[in-house]
Amino acid sequence: MMMILLNICSLLIAFFLGACGARVFVAHGNSLGFADEPNQRSSHSVTVPKGGGIGILAAFVLASIIYGVNAFVWIPVALVGVLGLVNDRMELSPLLRLGVELCLGLILFAVLEDFGASLLHYLVAAFFWSLFISGTANFFNFMDGINGIAGISAVIALGFSCWFISRGQPMPPIGMVAGCVAMACLGFLPFNLPVARVFMGDTASLFLGFLFGSLVCTASGSLTDFGVMVSFLFPFYADALSTLVVRIKDGENILVPHRRHLYQLLANELSMAHWKVALFYGAVQTAAGISAIQASRAGAWAVFLLLGLLFALFFIVSWHLRKRIESQKFASRNVKRRIFSRNIPLVLMVDLVLLMFSLWVSCIIRFDSAIPLFIADNLKNSLPLIVIIKLSVFSYCDLYRGMWRYTSVSDLLNIFKASFLSTLLIISAVLFLHGFEGFPRSVFMVDCVMTVCLVSIFRLCVRFYYERLNNESGFEEFSLSNLWAGLVSRNNACKKMLIIGAGDCGEKILREIQNNPAVKFQVVGFLDDNPLKVGKKIHGVLVLNSVEHLESVARRVDADELLIAAPSSTAEEMKRIVGLCEKSGLKFKTIPTMGELINGTVTVGAIREVSFRDLLGRKPVELDQQRVAGCLDHKRILVTGAGGSIGSELCRQICRFNPESVIVVDWAETPLFEIDYELKRHFPDIHTIPVLADIQDEKQLERIFRDHTPHVVFHAAAYKHVAMLERQPWKAVVNNIFGTVNVSEVAKKFGVGRFVLVSTDKAVTPSSVMGASKRIAEIYVQNQNRRDSDGGTKFMTVRFGNVAGSAGSVVPLFKKQIQEGGPVTVTHPEVSRFFMTIPEASQLILQAGAMGKGNEIFILEMGRPVKILNMAKELIRLYGYQPDVDIKIEYIGLRKGEKLFEELVSDGEAVVSTSHKSIMVLKGRERSLDGINGSFLALNGHALNQDASKIMEEFRKIVPGYTPSNMVDSGYPPN
């Protein structure tokens, strides 16, 4: 009787200690320094106390003393709890913790195991014992992040341990101690069930895992016992192992916090209530343990076979869930996913009828319409089982998640897979229950084929119906009348479209037009210059003729509109096609170039008007994705001038490479707001930080770098308009020169890994203030690597020509003049410039930044120069006008300092090829700052005084060959 009372009192005291420990940390944990900040693993948004498991640790120590457990047994376990308590307060090294746990595990093994075997056997057993105990401890620690899930698991696992250790005999001391620990966990749990009110912390999570691992090893007298006890933590082991495998595969640092455990995905991504997640894990844990106990009657092989099946099943299910949650983004953190749509009952009813009909037809085929009575009775009695198996397998194979209107080859493969798998399961069930007595085997094989045919045909009919019906009606509007109308006719109100280009792009556009009733177009044919394609059909639409016959074909098919679906065409090919389209008199549009479609999908929404960049004819950039990803992946990237045309495109391209965060800096409020909104809309998983700041303010820059500690800086902020800076050269000094000085100095001070300056071809033998200021900025950045000899920040420069469509380009000016009716002003009939597109320039900047080792000036391959006069004429034609007929072209003359031709390399400089065919490195005279520091100081003073003439003099001292131009008041030159 006294022992029973002692046991009851011990359990109550343990419960009280667990509750008191949690209560103390709720009230005083943060003030004591046990504060858990919101991090990548936690589910809380405010600072919460951790270490509440101190009561559980106290209950273990007290129970061990009361029940006389050998001190060499309980002291190592308690020391792990103390280690966790210290880690909660001081954040110890993970390797230090692991080393201590392994040593304490070896001490336990030395105390509890007899040295009866060979030395080698003893050492191997000691190693695996210690590794298993330490691994279990850390699995517990990994899995304690949501609402006491580790505590609930401890209650179940330790409770079963008490029963299992006793095995029908009086409870041994360690078993009673385990029971007390379970009661202490129950006392703690009420304080942690509200989300993240208090964490057990490492104090209890490491300790509980270590204790359970020790119990498994010490109480397992055989492999059977070991397997049964491991089964009580099956979901923990499976979740932790699968997550570890995924993180290693993805190249993550496994020692940093994360949110990729399955239980975290269920709670955070699927909005599943935290208590439901904990209850689910507890239920799985209990079921696995009970099943293992039952399997143990057959021996160790049955237990480990069960564990193998459970692990395999968990890995398969978790892999599917991770794929959908992390890749397909089928669930939102803020919006709960609808599990059942309103059409699911109708879907199930149709499939139920089809499956029963399939089995009936299979029997008729097998017995030639004369089905024996006893076979008919057997199949009738087994029909519920057969239907349940098929519908369950169909659901598992995702046949009820797809949208039938978009049924594709992958859906048909899923139907085949589901039918084949369900047939195997049905055959196995019939064999196990009846041994195939009274069941013809061939019926099931025929039924498998019939199921595939019937289910596939029905889904294809639904897709065909939606393709032919011109509205977004759902099943609630389904009727025989509109079904017939949809199948036999297409809305005559659709515009007739002729697609130029019968390649992959044209095929995708046709498929989307056919699949999307909201798109009011009917494709009446293709044109393609490949003679092998002429006369062939794509999704039922004929390739009518070559592009040369566009005008006659368009009249014959009565086309209303043309679509150029040739994103990889050269400039000459595009000009020819555009000329033929203009000659036909029909409205025409195009698909974006390949550079604009990188990592994207060709859609109807991507169709746009033909623009000048389509006529540049530049080949798509081939990025070294792996090298760029190595520079940007999981890094903090800062972009100055992020609201500009180059800066904003840089941000878009950077976000494709999964950075940890992108800090977008600009002094202009509206462009900064627009790029921040765009990035957050199109890249919701990327942390975008907008900063309204001026690069001329060094103190503000220091605060930005201190707060966000970027790894890579792309400096694209600069004044670019030549005429503006000719009138106000002091602005070029304070922004382009000293702004660059500020950003580079702060980057070096805060240990930025890479600094990339975006420069211009106008810095080569400059004839303008803008070009001279950018050349001086280049010289300063080049000298940073020489000054920073300890191998810190890598500074590099990227120099390229004009960017079509950018804020500093002449293209927007020409467009505005054309829209106003002209005239279009050109400085000189022979003036020419290098051009590239904005996406291409941005991609090459990223590539060069990833390649740089420091001190380089990279030059981008700009192709052939383009005459500004020809550009103006092409733009006028694109707007449907004739040059010098509808829109006049006027020549306003070259300004002083402006050149007919831009250069990428100056005299005395040479270029060397790199591993990337579109990027070269400049080799030539390097300038030292030693002799021009005085000019820098003078420039600063002249800029403050706004003394233009003295600024020009200092420019000539720093940049030989620079000849200042006179300030003029006429129109803007072509930039």
WOHU-V996097 format. One line per field, one symbol per residue. ss: DSSP state (a for helix, b for strand, c for the rest). phi: phi as a letter, one per 30 degrees, with the letter a starting at -180 (. if undefined). psi: psi as a letter, one per 40 degrees, with the letter a starting at -180 (. if undefined). Layout:
# WOHU-V996097
ss=???
phi=???
psi=???
This chain:
# WOHU-V996097
ss=caaaaaaaaaaaaaaaaaaaaaaaaaaaccccccbbcccccccccccbbbcccaaaaaaaaaaaaaccccaaaaaaaaaaaaaaaaaaaacccaaaaaaaaaaaaaaaaaaaccccccaaaaaaaaaaaaaaaaaaaaaaaaccccccaaaaaaaaaaaaaaaaaaccccccaaaaaaaaaaaaaaaaaaaacccccbbcaaaaaaaaaaaaaaaaaaacccaaaaaaaaaccaaaaaaaaaaaaaaaaccccccccccccaaaaaaaaccccaaaaaaaaaaaaaaaaaaaaaaaaacaaaaaaaaaaaaaaaaaaaaaaaaaaaaacccccccccccccccaaaaaaaaaaaaaaaaaaaaaaaacccccaaaaaaaaaaaaaaaaaaaaaaaacccccccaaaccaaaaaaaaaaaaaaaaaaaaaaaaaaccccccaaaaaaaaaaaaaaaaaaaaaaaaaaaaccccccaaaccaaaaaaaaaccccccbbbbbbcccaaaaaaaaaaaacccccbbbbbbbcccccccccbbccbbbbbcaaaaaaaaaaacccbbbbccccccaaaaaaaaaaaaaaccbbbbcccaaaaccccccaaacbccccaaaaccccccccaaaaaaaacccbbbbbccccaaaaaaaaaaacccccbbbbbbccaaaaaaaaaaaaaaccccbbbbbbcccccaaaaaaaaaaacccbbbbccccccaaaaaacaaaaaaaaaaaaaaaaaaaaaccccbbbbbbbaaacccccaaaaaaaaaaaaaaaaaaaccccccbbbbbbbcbbbcccccaaaaaaaaaaccccbbbcccccbbcbbbaaaaaaaaaaaaaacccccbbbbcccccbbaaaaaaaaaaaccccbcccbcbbbcccccccccbccccccccbbbbcccccbbbbbcccccccccaaaaaaaaaaaaaccaaaaaaaaaaaccccccccccccccccc
phi=.dddddddddddddddddddeddddddbedddjcccdebdcdcccbdbdbjddeddddddddddddcideedcddeddddddedddddcbhddeddeddddddddddedddccddccdddddddddddedddddddedddddccdbhiddddddeddddddeddddhiceddedddddddddddddddeedcddehdacdidecddddddddedddddccdaddddddddddceddedddddddddddddidddccdabcddddddddcchdedddddddddddddddddddddddddjdddddddddddddddddddddddddddcdhdbcdcbddddbddceeddddddeddddddddddddddchicdedddddddddceedddddddddedddidccdcddcebdddddddddddddddddddddddddbiidibddddddddddddedddddddddddddddcccacdcddcdaddddddddcbcedddddccccjccddddddedddddcddddbbdclcbaddddddjdcbhicdddaddeceddddddchdcacbdcbdcddddddddddddddddicdbbbceddddceicbdbddddbddbdddcdiddedcddeddddddcdhccccbdidddddeddeddddddchddabcccadcddeddddddddddcbddcdcbdbdacddcddddddddddchdcbbcccdadbdedddddbddddddcdcdddeddddddddciddbbccdcbddddhdbbddddddddddeddedddddcddiddccabbcaddcdjddcddeeddddddddjjdccbdadcdbbdbbddededddddddddddcjiccdcddciddcdddddddddddddiccdicdbdccccidddjdcdbdbcbcdicbcbdbdcdcbbcdbadcccdedbddddddeddddddhcdddddddedddcdjdcdcddbcdddddc
psi=dddddddddddddddddddddddddddedddeeghhihaedieieihiiieeedddddddddddddefhhdedddddddddddddddddegihddddddddddddddddddeihgeaiddddddddddddddddddddddddfeehffddddddddddddddddddfeiihiddddddddddddddddddeedihfdiidadddddddddddddddddeheidddddddddefddddddddddddddddefiheeiiifeiddddddddefhiddddddddddddddddddddddedeiddddddddddddddddddddddddddddefeiidehhhhdhieedddddddddddddddddddddddefeghidddddddddeddddddddddddddefeedihdefhadddddddddddddddddddddddddefehehhdddddddddddddddddddddddddddehfifiadeehiddddddddeiiheeiihhhhhhfadddddddddddehdehfihheiihiehdddheiihfehhhdaiddfdddddddefidiihhggeeiiddddddddddddddeihiiiiiiddeeheahhideehiihidddedfhiihhigddddddddhfihhhhifeeiddddddddddeeffidihhhhiehdddddddddddddegdehhhhhhhiheegddddddddddegidhhhgehihdhddddddgddddddddcddddddddddddefhdhhhhhaieeehgieiddddddddddddddeddddgeefbhhhiihhiaihheideiedddddddddeeaihhhdieehiiiiiiddddddddddddddieheihihhheaiihhdddddddddddeeihhecdhihiheiiiheiidhiiehiheiiihiaeheehihhhahhhiedeeddddddddddddefgdddddddddddgiehhiiihieaihih.
